[in-house]
Amino acid sequence: MRTGGYTRRVLLRQLAFLAAGLGAAWWLRERYLFPQPGVEFTDGRGETGWLALPDKVGLVELPAKVAGIPIRVVVDSGAQFSAIDRRLAARLGLKDSPIPLLAFGVSGEPSLTHTVSLDLSIGALQLKGVRAATLELLTLSGVIRRPFAMLIGRDVLRALSVDIDWPNGRMRFVRPEAFHPGPGATAARIRSQGGALMTPVSIEGSPPIEVMVDTGATSDLALSARTAQQLGLLNGRPVTTGRSISLGGLSEDRVVRASHVAFAGRVLRDVEVQVFTPTAPAPLPAGLLGVGILKHFRVGLDVAAGVLWLSEPQGPPSPRPEARVVLQSG
């Protein structure tokens, strides 16, 4: 097997409470550890306007400020909660909460962490009282030479609508009541599971499986080893390897290609599938639908309402040199 390049599949997947009953854990999570932040737009329009993305085929990376210090943040719909780099939090003098948490990635060992409270600004968007887990984000993301100091997870996204126009390299945050999807947008079939957006996909004609819509995954499609085996994706076809970064550090995953994948009424050809071995006992989905597929669309996300809108560009999207995904009507 040859070794491929790095892919940052995911950094934060789930946080579990230590030494707390189920009812107390829910109350602490919703009311204390990760309450919904205050949202303000300084220009009075109820949105940020379009913000440029540095990479039209990559993660949703944005410039932001915490306590006046410029940082880079990543919008990650696969992260249950937001996170900030541990050393940056210490530098800013942000005080840890007294209750420890366990943070699980899709592979590797879980990480013990705490949370801090902070105010975050992204263009005209002001977020007050964001709760974020402290993790080694700069160290982990620096491995792939795209360091960022913060993840914006679903605890923040549930207070906003997100409009990501990958083909044109731009995105914006909008108040949910003021959001309108792009021209010709269609709503994908979605189910909300604990705030995660789950969508069915069929791989090479298989019965549909549910995967999580993950803007923090760079792959086309990522599947657990068990799911890939059940679908016959590891039986005799060429296998390469690709390195990914998660909370447990650097890992090597198997990579195969699926001849076709059906998603949201479209058929995608020659799709790269990353196969990961999940952390036990992390509560993870069977798979992740990542930016490798989403980048072909203008995507509207409303996490609180459990809605995913897709608009196709007027012309063909700009392909990555290594990608060979072709959109067809299904």
C-alpha positions in Angstrom: 0.0 0.0 0.0 1.3 3.4 -0.8 1.0 6.3 1.7 -1.1 9.3 0.7 -1.2 12.8 2.1 -2.7 14.3 5.2 -6.4 14.8 5.7 -7.8 16.5 8.7 -10.9 14.4 9.2 -12.0 15.6 12.6 -10.7 17.0 15.8 -13.7 17.1 18.2 -16.4 14.6 18.1 -18.0 14.1 21.5 -17.6 15.3 25.1 -18.6 13.1 28.0 -19.2 14.1 31.6 -17.2 12.5 34.4 -18.8 11.6 37.7 -22.3 13.1 36.8 -25.7 11.4 36.6 -27.6 11.6 33.3 -30.0 14.3 34.4 -27.3 16.4 36.0 -25.1 16.0 33.0 -27.8 17.2 30.6 -28.5 20.3 32.9 -24.8 21.1 33.2 -24.2 20.8 29.5 -27.1 22.9 28.4 -27.1 25.5 31.2 -23.6 25.8 32.4 -20.9 24.1 30.3 -22.2 24.8 26.8 -25.1 27.3 26.9 -26.1 29.0 23.7 -24.0 32.1 23.3 -25.3 35.6 22.8 -25.4 36.7 19.1 -25.1 40.2 17.9 -24.4 41.7 14.4 -22.7 45.1 14.6 -23.9 46.3 11.2 -27.6 45.8 12.0 -28.3 43.6 9.0 -28.7 40.4 10.8 -25.8 38.8 8.9 -22.1 39.1 8.4 -22.2 39.6 4.6 -19.9 37.4 2.5 -16.6 36.4 4.1 -13.8 35.1 1.8 -12.6 31.5 2.2 -8.8 31.0 1.8 -9.4 27.7 0.1 -12.4 27.1 -2.2 -12.0 23.3 -1.8 -11.0 23.1 1.8 -12.3 23.7 5.3 -14.3 26.7 6.3 -11.5 28.7 7.8 -12.1 32.3 8.9 -10.2 35.1 10.6 -11.5 36.0 14.0 -10.5 37.7 17.3 -10.6 36.7 20.9 -9.8 39.5 23.4 -8.4 41.5 20.4 -6.0 38.8 19.4 -6.3 37.6 15.8 -6.8 33.8 15.4 -8.1 31.5 12.8 -11.3 29.4 13.4 -12.8 26.5 11.6 -16.6 26.0 11.3 -17.1 22.3 12.1 -20.6 20.9 11.9 -19.3 17.6 13.1 -18.1 18.9 16.4 -20.7 18.7 19.2 -19.1 21.6 21.0 -16.7 24.4 20.3 -13.0 24.2 21.3 -10.0 26.5 21.7 -6.3 25.8 21.8 -5.3 25.1 25.4 -2.1 27.2 25.4 -4.0 30.2 23.8 -6.6 29.9 26.6 -3.9 30.0 29.2 -2.2 33.0 27.5 -5.5 34.9 27.6 -6.0 34.0 31.3 -9.3 32.2 30.6 -10.3 30.2 33.7 -11.0 26.5 33.5 -14.4 25.3 34.7 -14.1 22.9 37.7 -15.9 20.0 35.9 -13.6 17.7 33.7 -14.8 16.3 30.4 -13.6 13.6 28.1 -13.2 14.6 24.4 -13.4 11.8 21.9 -12.0 11.8 18.3 -12.9 9.2 15.7 -9.6 7.4 16.4 -6.9 7.4 19.0 -7.3 7.9 22.8 -9.8 10.3 24.4 -8.5 13.5 25.9 -9.3 14.9 29.4 -10.2 18.6 29.2 -12.1 21.5 30.8 -14.0 24.4 29.4 -13.5 28.2 29.4 -15.8 31.1 28.6 -14.9 33.7 26.0 -16.2 36.3 23.6 -15.5 35.8 19.9 -15.8 38.2 16.9 -15.9 37.1 13.3 -16.4 40.1 11.0 -19.7 41.8 12.0 -20.7 38.8 14.1 -20.2 39.1 17.9 -20.6 36.0 20.0 -20.8 36.6 23.8 -20.2 33.9 26.4 -19.0 31.1 24.1 -18.1 28.0 26.1 -15.2 26.1 24.5 -13.3 23.0 25.5 -9.5 23.4 25.8 -7.6 21.1 23.4 -4.2 21.0 21.7 -5.6 22.5 18.5 -2.5 24.4 17.2 -0.3 21.4 17.7 -2.6 19.0 16.0 -3.6 21.3 13.1 0.0 22.4 12.7 0.9 18.9 11.5 -1.0 19.6 8.2 0.5 23.1 8.0 -2.9 24.8 8.3 -2.9 25.8 12.0 -6.0 27.2 13.6 -6.8 28.0 17.2 -10.5 27.4 17.5 -13.3 25.1 16.3 -16.9 26.5 16.0 -19.1 23.6 16.9 -22.8 22.9 17.0 -23.3 24.7 20.3 -22.7 27.9 18.4 -24.1 26.9 15.1 -27.5 26.1 16.6 -27.9 29.9 17.1 -27.1 30.8 13.5 -27.7 29.8 9.9 -24.6 29.2 7.8 -24.4 29.8 4.1 -21.3 28.2 2.6 -20.7 28.9 -1.1 -17.8 26.7 -1.8 -17.8 27.1 -5.6 -17.3 30.9 -5.2 -15.0 30.7 -2.1 -17.2 32.5 0.3 -19.5 32.1 3.3 -21.7 34.1 5.7 -23.5 33.8 9.0 -27.2 34.8 9.1 -29.8 35.0 11.8 -32.0 31.9 11.3 -35.2 34.0 10.9 -33.6 36.1 8.1 -32.0 33.2 6.2 -33.0 32.3 2.6 -31.3 29.5 0.7 -29.5 30.1 -2.6 -31.3 30.2 -6.0 -32.6 26.7 -7.0 -31.8 25.3 -3.6 -33.4 21.9 -2.6 -33.6 20.5 0.9 -31.7 17.3 1.4 -33.2 14.5 3.4 -31.9 15.1 6.9 -32.5 13.8 10.4 -31.3 15.6 13.5 -29.6 13.3 16.0 -28.5 15.1 19.1 -28.0 18.2 17.0 -25.9 16.4 14.4 -27.3 16.4 10.8 -27.6 12.9 9.6 -28.2 12.1 5.9 -28.7 8.8 4.0 -26.2 7.8 1.3 -26.2 4.7 -0.9 -22.8 3.3 -1.8 -22.6 1.3 -5.0 -26.3 0.5 -4.8 -26.3 -0.6 -1.1 -29.2 0.0 1.2 -28.9 3.6 2.5 -26.8 4.2 5.5 -26.8 7.4 7.7 -23.7 9.5 7.8 -23.1 12.8 9.5 -22.7 16.0 7.5 -19.3 17.2 8.6 -17.8 20.5 7.5 -14.7 19.6 9.6 -13.9 16.6 7.5 -11.7 17.1 4.4 -12.5 13.7 2.9 -15.2 12.9 0.4 -16.7 10.2 2.5 -15.3 8.6 5.7 -16.6 5.3 7.0 -15.9 3.2 10.1 -14.0 0.0 9.4 -17.0 -2.1 10.4 -19.3 -0.2 8.0 -16.8 -0.4 5.1 -16.4 -4.1 5.6 -20.2 -4.7 5.7 -20.5 -2.9 2.4 -17.7 -5.0 0.8 -15.4 -2.0 0.2 -12.4 -3.8 1.7 -12.8 -7.0 -0.4 -10.2 -7.2 -3.1 -10.2 -3.6 -4.4 -7.0 -1.4 -4.4 -6.2 0.1 -1.0 -4.0 3.1 -0.3 -3.4 4.8 3.0 -3.9 8.4 4.1 -2.9 10.2 7.3 -5.5 11.9 9.4 -5.4 14.1 12.6 -7.7 13.5 15.5 -7.7 14.1 19.3 -5.6 10.9 19.7 -2.9 12.3 17.3 -1.7 11.2 13.9 -3.2 8.0 12.5 -3.1 6.2 9.2 -6.3 5.1 7.6 -7.1 2.9 4.6 -8.4 4.7 1.6 -10.5 3.0 -1.2 -12.6 4.3 -4.1 -16.3 3.7 -4.6 -17.6 3.6 -8.2 -20.7 5.6 -7.3 -22.4 7.1 -4.3 -26.0 8.4 -4.2 -26.7 11.5 -2.0 -29.6 14.0 -2.0 -30.9 12.9 -5.4 -27.5 13.1 -7.0 -25.1 10.3 -8.1 -21.4 11.0 -7.5 -18.9 9.0 -9.5 -15.5 7.6 -8.4 -15.6 8.8 -4.8 -12.7 8.5 -2.3 -13.7 6.7 0.9 -11.5 7.0 4.0 -11.8 4.0 6.4 -11.2 4.8 10.1 -11.0 2.6 13.2 -13.2 4.3 15.8 -12.1 5.0 19.3 -13.9 2.7 21.8 -16.3 3.5 23.4 -16.7 6.8 21.6 -20.4 7.4 20.4 -19.7 7.9 16.7 -21.7 7.6 13.5 -21.2 5.0 10.8 -19.6 7.6 8.6 -19.0 11.3 7.7 -20.0 13.2 4.6 -17.1 15.7 4.2 -16.0 18.7 2.3 -14.8 16.6 -0.6 -18.4 16.2 -1.6 -20.0 19.4 -0.1 -17.5 21.7 -1.9 -19.4 21.1 -5.1 -22.4 23.0 -3.7 -23.6 26.1 -2.1 -24.7 24.7 1.3 -27.2 26.2 3.7 -27.0 24.8 7.2 -29.6 25.3 9.9 -28.5 23.1 12.8 -31.3 24.1 15.2 -34.0 23.3 12.6 -32.2 20.2 11.2 -32.2 21.5 7.6 -29.6 21.2 4.9 -30.0 23.2 1.6 -28.0 22.4 -1.5 -27.6 24.6 -4.6 -25.6 23.6 -7.6 -23.4 26.2 -9.3 -24.4 27.5 -12.8 -21.1 26.2 -14.2 -19.0 23.2 -13.3 -17.2 23.5 -9.9 -13.5 24.0 -9.8 -12.1 20.4 -9.2 -9.2 19.5 -7.0 -6.4 18.0 -9.0 -6.6 14.8 -7.0 -10.4 14.5 -7.1 -12.4 12.7 -9.7 -15.9 13.2 -8.4 -18.5 14.0 -11.1 -22.0 15.1 -10.2 -24.9 13.6 -12.2 -28.6 13.7 -11.8 -29.8 10.5 -10.0 
